[in-house]
Amino acid sequence: MPPLDLSGRKTSFFEFWPLWLIYLPVFLQWLLLSLRYRSFSLPLIANPAVPLSGMVGVAKSSVFDAAGNEARQWILPWYVYEVSGEALEVQTQKVLAALSNYKLSLPIVGKPEIGCRGVGVKLLKNEEELANYLANIPTGGSIQFQKLSQWDAEAGVFYIRYPGSSSGEVTSVTLKYTPYVVGDGHSTLSELIEADPRAGVLQHLYNERHQQNWHTVIAAGEPFRLIFAASHSRGAVFRDGKELITAKLSQSLDKIFNDIPGYYYGRLDIKFQDVENLKDGRNYDILEINGASSESINIWDRNASFFSAIRTLLQQYHTLFKIGNENRQRGYKTPGLFALYKAWRFETKLVKLYPDND
């Protein structure tokens, strides 16, 4: 990753506004576009490969399941387990056996199958952490266990392709930095966070998560990672990487999405070896492929203006309507908005039951 520059402004002035406020212009545009296209739910068939285009309440692995052999070569291997009412020890051993059958092993990443913004995502390093994680997922809830990438560098890559076309466009690349502090042998974790240029103004994001170590002195030279899941809402630092968009990267993604029939729009969260390999479209792992509700996350760069961020969101949702309209002309039927509401309610209830993030 390029060195993270923390000089200058720490956040944009709107970076941590309530989401409903940011998305109010999108809602108004949705109403206008619904009148224009004579459908309120066209965006829900923009990605007919998955339910509701992946807008909300859709299992993370649903798009993986739709992928062919070419696309799967780029996706980090995964295994899905549904939590049951069996004894915790029995379930833990079942998961370990299944992981072995899938040629997976600890440490491994656990993430709820249905969720968003990194909620409930944890790095499970040993059997005890696995058992605790299982204990905190509600019965009937599903977990996606995914291989830990060999690379640390991470980015969000937004890709759009229209139905009938064999090539698409990378509209944004955003570098994701997971913040950490380094101990000095005499300062507590809270003091180290307070002294950090960015983390110091976001202490509310880290206090509850690290309450157990909040007053612990961190050894000299020891790094303490503040988050694992690189989600903006959890405190990750996003930097616009538009200079990394290349024809080679787009061509690489074309091969992947041509092998996922019916998937045209979304953001890939990836780990990659280094920026040169990323620009060449080589040596990267896909962690997730997010659907219709995914953001072009360069809007959360500290230097992004409010109006450019809103313009980006409006362009995104206009594109969803256009792709949905093309798919309607190809014979796909739009679901009712009640289906969207039910999925949203289902996801909202589940998310409240998930464990805290690392």
N, C-alpha and C positions, 0 to 999 in steps of 0.2 A: 504494500500500500504506500502511496505517497505520504510523506510526513504530514501529520495533522497540525495545521496552523491554528493556534488558539488565541492569537493576538487579535485585537480589534473587538468587534461586537461578539457577545457570547451566544445570543439567540436573536432571531428576528422578533419583532414586537408582537406578532400574531402566532408565533410558533406553538404556544400552549393554550391558545384560546379553546373554548368548548367546541367540539366538532360540529354540533348543530349550527353554530354561528358561521363557521367556515362554509358549511354545505348549504346554507340558506339560499344563496344564488343558484346553486345546482338544482335545488328543489323547484324554484320558480321557473328555471329553464326547462326542467322536466315537464312541468305542466304545459308550457308553451309548445314544446316539441310533441307532446302527446296529442295536442289539438292538430298540429301540422301533419303528423303521421297517422292520426286517427287510431291511436292505441296508447294506453298508459303503460303497457308492459313489454314493448318491443325490446328493450335492453335484456330481457330475460331469455331471449333466444339468440343473443349475439354469439354465445358459445353453446350450441345445441348438444355438444358432446357430454355436458354435465348438467344436472338439474339447475334451473334458474340461472344459467350461465355462470354459476359459481358466485352469485351475488351475496348470498347469506345462507347459513344453515346447511352447507354442503361439505361432505367429508373431504379432507385434504387429499386423500389418496384416490378420489374419483377420477381426477384427470390423469393420474399415474396409471390407473387401470385401463384408461382409454388409449394409452400410448403403445405404439408398436415397438419392435425390437430395436430399431435405429434410435428412437427417442430414449428408450430405457437405458441405453449405454451411457447417457449423460446424467441420468437421475440416480442419486444415491440410493442404494438398496434399502427397502423398508419392509416392515411386517406389522400387521394390524391385529390388535388383541382387544376383545370385548371383555370388560371387567364383569365378573360374575359374583354370586353370593358365596362362593366356596371360601374355605379357610385361606387366609393370606399366604401361609406357607405353601399351600398347594398351588395357588395361582402363581406365586413367584417361581416355583420350579417348572411350571408349565411354560411360562414365558421364557425362562432360560433354555429349556429344551427346544422350544420353537425357534428361538434365535439361533441356536446351534444348527438346526435343520436348514435355516436360511443363510447359513455361513456368516452370521452376525455374532457379535460378542460385546461384552462390556469393555470400556465405557461406551455408552450409546445415548442418543438423544431421544427423549420421550416428549411427545406433544399430543394434546387432545386432537382427535380426528376432526372435531367441529369446534371452531374457535377462530379468533382473529387477533391481530396486533400482538402476537407473541404470548398471549395469555396461557399460562400453564406449561410453557416450554422449559424443560430442564435437561441438564447434562447429568446422566446417571452413571456414576463411576464404579459402583460396587453393588453387591447383592442387597446390602442393607438399604441403600438409597433407592434401589428398584422396588423393594418391598414397601418402603414408606410412600413412594410415588403411587403405587397401586392402591394403597390404603386411602389415598386422598382423591381418587377418581370415583365418581358415583357409579353404583351398580348399573350396568346397562350402557355406560359410557364406553367409548372406544378410544384406544391409544394407538398412535402411529409411532412405532419404534424405528429409528432411522440411523444408519451408519454415520459415525462421526467423520467429517471430511478430513483429509490429510492436510488441507490448506486452511489458513486463518483469514486471509483477505476475503472480504465479502462485498457484494454489490446487489442493487436492485436494478433489473434491466426490463424496461417496458417495451413490449413488442405488439404490433398491430398488423394484421393481414386480412384482406378482404376475401370473402368467399369467391371461389373460382380462380383465385390467383395463387401461383406457386411461390411467390416471393412477398415478403412483408417489409416492415420498416421498424428499426429500433428508434423510438422517439425520445428515450432518455436513458442514461446510465447514472446511477447514484451510488457513491461509495459509502459504506456503512462502517463506522468505527465504534467498537465497544469500549467505553471508557474504563479506566483503571487508575488507581493511585499507587504510589510506591512508598513503602514504609521508611522511616528514618531512625527507628529504634527508640523514639521517645514520644512521638505523637500518636494519639488515638485515631481510630478510623474516622471518627466524626471531625477531628481537627484536620486530618489530611484532606477530606472532602471539602471542608470549608475553605481551605487554602487553594483548592484547585480552581483555575480560571472559570471553567464552565460548570463543573459539578457543584461548586460552591453556591451557584444561584439556583440549583435544582435539587437541593438537599431533601426536599419533600418526596422526591422520587426514590430516594435510597434509604431513608431513615427506617421505615417499617420493614423493608426487605432485609436490611442488615442489622436489625435491632440487637440480635444476639452478640454481634461483634462491634457495636457502635462505640463502646468505650474501651475497646481492646487496643493495646499498643501494637502496631504492626512492626515486625522486625526490619532492621535496616536493609535496604536493597530488595525487600520482598514485594513483588507486585500483588495488588489485591484488585481483582476484576469486579467491577460494580454490577455488571449485568452479563448474562450469557446470550440470551436471545436479542439480536440486533434490531429491536423495535424502537422507533422514535418515541412512542408514548412511554417507554420504559427508561428512556434516557440515552439511547444511542445517538451518536453524532452523524449527521448526514451531510455529505458534500457533493455538489453537482459535478458529475464526471462526463459532461457532454463531449469533452475532447477525446474520450475513449470510444465513441461511436465510429465504427468503420464499416466498410462494405464487407470485409471478411467476417466480422462478428454477425452482421445481418445474414449473410449466407449460411453461417453455421446454424443460426436459429431457424432459418428456412427449412433446413433438413430435418430439424427436430419437429417443427410444427406441421410439416407436411406428413409426418408420421403420427400425428394426433388428429384424426379426422374430426371436423366439427369444432375445432378450438382456434379462435381467431384473435383473441384480445386478452391481454393480461400482463402481469408482472412476474418475472422469474426472480426468485431470491437464490443467489448462487454464491459458492465459494470458488476462488480461483487462485492459480499459482502466483501470478504477478501481472501487472498492467500490460506488459508487452504481449504476453500470451493471451490475455483477454482481448486485446485489439486484434489479434490474429485469429480469434475464434477457437482457441485451443486450451486444453488443460483447465477445465472448470467443471464443477459439480453442481447439479440442480438440487436445491433443498426443497423448494416449493414452487408451484405454478399457481398463482393467484388469479382469480377470475374477474367478473364484471365490476366488483366493488373495489378492486385494488387501485391504489393511487400511484401516479407518477411521482415518486417520493422526493424528487429534486425540489419540490415545492417547500420542503422543510429545511433546505439549506439556509443558513443564517443570512445570506446575502440576497435571497429571493425576495422580491417585492410582493406586497399583498396583492396588487393587481395582476402581476404575472402569475401568481399562484392560482388566483381565481380564474384567470383566462385558461390556464392549463386544465383545471378541473372541468370547465365548461366545454373545452375542446374534447376532452375525454368522453364526456357523457353524450355529446353530439355524435361522436364516432360510434358509440354504442347503439344509438338510435339508427344510424345509417347502416351499420352491419346487421342489426336486427331486422331492418326493413328488407335488406337483400335476402336474408334467410326466410322471411315471410313469403317473399316472391318465389322462393325455392320450395315452398310447401310446408314449412314449419309453422306450427300453431302456437300462439302466445298463451301462456298460463294466466289465470286471473291474479289480480293483486292480492287476493286473500291467501293464495299459496305463498306469496312472498311474506305476508304478515305472519302466517303460521311458522314459517322457517325462521323468521327473525325472533319471534317469541321463544321458540325452542332453543335457539342458540343463546339468547340472552339468559335464560334460566340455567343452562348448562354452565356457561362461563362463570357464574357466581359460585359454582361448586368446585371449581378447579383449584389446585394448590397454587401458592404464590410462586412467582418466577425466581430463578436464580438471579 
